[in-house]
Amino acid sequence: MADILVLYYSRNGAVAQLARQIARGIGEVDGMAARLRCVPPVAAVTTTAAPPVPEDGAPYVEARDLEECAGLVVGSPTRFGNMAAPMKHWFDGLGAQWASGLLVGKPAAVFTSSSTMHGGQESTLLTMMVPLLHHGCVIVGIPFTEPRLSTTRTGGTPYGASHVGGAEDDPRPSEDEAHLARALGRRVATIAGKLA
């Protein structure tokens, strides 16, 4: 069984819910399993240390998660058209993995969530791809052979899975968003199997 790392930062639960849908899609591919992990929050000034294990949700990512994965899917909320600081902080700490070529040739995809329809989702997805390209990953998106990509009235882009929270900031993905997230998970897992 090969693992696909589904790594995310989630502030209000929407990105975490998309991560679970992606994990479901990965699990639908024979010989593949999802390994859900999150990145810890960061702060400019810290008075107390964060607990070594989150109170709920996925465990924090460790170096061995990257070493052992056959592919990865990375998710972050949209912050002014870019990834959230905790995800950027995690990427910034991967110098040793970059130097060793640890991720070269592994398939990778991205996902995000925003409160508004035009909240910068596509630029967030594109900017999350940049460090993955520097690491030599094979970028995987959602092709238009997925019919819901052309009919969704909520989230979902060819650059990756996405969610729109709306005025109520609802963290639950719509039916289209969940379907496209599972499709992205299946696609990464399938490509990882072929590359192995």
N, C-alpha and C positions, 0 to 999 in steps of 0.2 A: 504494500500500500504506500503510495507516494502522497506527501502532504503539499497542499497549496496554502501558503501563509496569507491569511486575510487580516491585514493590519490596519487599524483605524484609530482615530481620535474622535470622540463624540461628546459634545457638551450637553445636549438636550435629548439625546436618544435616537434621533433620526438616522444618523450615520451608523449607529450600532444596529438599528433595524435593517438597514440596507445590507450591512455586513452579514447578518444572519440569512438573508435571502440569497446573497452570493454564495455563502457556505452551502445552502441547500442545493444550488445548481452544481457546485463542485461535487457534492455527494451523489449526484445522479450519474456521474461518469465512473465506469468500472475501474477499480484500482486506484481511485483518487479519494482523498479525504481532506477536509478543510481544517486548518489549525487557526482558530480565532485568537488574536492577540490585540492589545491596545497599547498606545504610548501614554506615558504619564503626563499630567499637566505640568506646565512650567510657570514660574513667576519671576519677576525682576528682582524682588527681594523676598527671601524666605526666612521666616522666623522659626518654623518647625519643619522637620523633614516629612515628606509624603510617606505614607505607609508602603512597605516593600511589595505588598499585594493589594490590588484595588478592593474596596469594600464589596463591590458587586461587578458583574460583567466579566469580560475576558481578562486573563492575566496579562501583566505587562510583558512586552516583547523582550526577549533575551538574544544574545549573539547567536546562540545555537539554533534559534528559530530560522534565521537567515541561512545558516550553514546547511540545515536539514531540508529546506523547502525545495520543491521542484519548480515552483513558480510563486508569484505573489500578486496580491491585489491590495492596493493602498487607498484608504479613504479618509477624507477630512471635511469638516464643514467649510463652507465658503466664507472667507473673510475679505471683503472688498476686492473680490475677483482673484483671490489667492488662497492657498492653504492656511490653516490655522497655525499659530506659532508652535504648539507642541509637535506637530508633524514636521514642520520645517526644522525645528531643533533636533529631532530624531535623524532626519536626513543629513543635517550638518555634522553629525557625529559618526558618519560612516566612512571616514577617511581610510581606515585600515582595510575595510571590505572592498573599497574602490581600488586601493593599491594592489590587493591580492587577486582582483578579478573574480571575486566570489559569485557575483550575480550575472556574469557574462553568459549570454545565451539562454537565460531563464525567461520565460514569458511573464509579462507584468501588465497589469491593468489598473485603472483608477476609478474612484467613485466619490460623489460629494452630495451635499444637501445645502439648500439655502431657504430662507423664509419667503423670498419673492421669486416670481417667474424669471425676471431679468436681473437676478442678483449676482451675476458673474460666474455661473456654474461652468460654462465652457472654458473660460480663461483659467479657472481654478484647475480643471481637469488637465488642460494643456501645460500649466506650470508644474503640476505634480509629475508630468511625464519627463520633464527636463532632467531631474536628477537620475531617473531610471534609465534614460538614454546615456547619460554619462557613465553609468554602471554597466552598460552593454546589454541591457535587457531587450527582449523582443516585445515591442509594445503591441498590445491586443486591444481592439476596440469592439464596438457592436456594429456589425454590417447591416446594411439596409435590407438584407434577406430576412431580417426579423421584422415582420409586418407591423408590429406595434410601435416600432421606431417612427413610422410614418403617420401613425394615427394618435399617438399619445397627446393628451391635452395637459399633462402635468410634466413630470421629469422624464429623462431618458435622452441620451445623445449618442452620436456615433463615437464620441471620444470616451465614453464610459457611462456607467449607471449614475442616475441622479434622482433627487427627491426635492419637491417643492412643498414646504410646510404650509404656506398660505397665511392668511391673516390670523388664524388661530394657532399657527406654528405647530401644527399636528405632526408628530414624529412618525406616524404610521404611513408606510408607502401606499400609494394607490395601486390598483390592480395592474395597471400598465407598468408602473415603476418596479413593482415586485417581480413581474414577469421578465422585464429587461435585466434586472439585477441577477436573477437566476440564469438567464441566457448568458450573461457575461461570465458568471462562474463556470458554467458548462464549457464555454469557449476556451477560457484559460486552462482548465483542467484537460480538455481534449488536446490542445496544442502542447501542453506539458508532456502528455503521454506520447505524442508523436515525436517530440524532440528528444525524449529519453531513449 
